Amino acid sequence: MENVAVEGAHGESDFRLAHYAYDNCKTNYDREYLFQWAEMDSNIHRQALAQVTAKAGCLVTNPACKLEVPTEPYHPEYF
């Protein structure tokens, strides 16, 4: 929703919890964006996928269904 629509619906014009971040007037922002980054080692991912595919139809309660994917060395590729 745009700020104007929210202001009309709730009667508020200032949605910030604080007027400034870090007690500095140069950080007076009206928006905050969250960026979430993930990392993955494609070799580990491929090995896990191969094992899951090979053990298709296996029940979780069966000890033979346990995946054995080495996670070291870990070389993440950032996306």
Secondary structure, DSSP 8 states (H G I E B T S, - for coil): --HHHHHHHHS-S---SSSSGGG-GGG--S--------EE-HHHHHHHHHHHHHTTT--TTSGGG-------S---EE-
